[in-house]
Amino acid sequence: MFIFIGKVLYSFIWLFLLFNLIHPYPKPANVVANVGLIAFAVTHGLQAFMLNSTMTNQEKQQDKFKVLRLFLFGIFESLSWKDKK
């Protein structure tokens, strides 16, 4: 349940940060949202890159969206892998 709530929260955070690109917020909030988006994209991108570089070709074929889910949900996605085992 905690993992599901975390994934929903991350989805809302991504939507909040991406909405700033379409309809910019007032000046101080705009800067904070841009910095947050950059920080989210860089940290989650590094996590996805590290996962992709450690996966074999067979693992990539079995689950094509694993890296994308890690990029979107970060630590909560990796915690859900632990729960499934």
RAKA-V645049 format. One line per field, one symbol per residue. psi: psi as a letter, one per 20 degrees, with the letter a starting at -180 (. if undefined). burial: I if it has 24 or more other C-alpha atoms within 12 Angstrom, else O. A space follows every 50 residues. Layout:
psi: ???
burial: ???
//
This chain:
psi: ghgghgggghghgggghhhhhgnqrrghhggghgggggggggghggghgg ghiiqrhghhhgnhjghghhggichhghhhhhhh.
burial: OOOOOOIOOIOOOIOIIOOIOOOOOOOOOOOOIIOOIOOIIOOIOOIIOO IIOOOOOOOOOOOOOIIOIIIIIIIIIIOOOOOOO
//
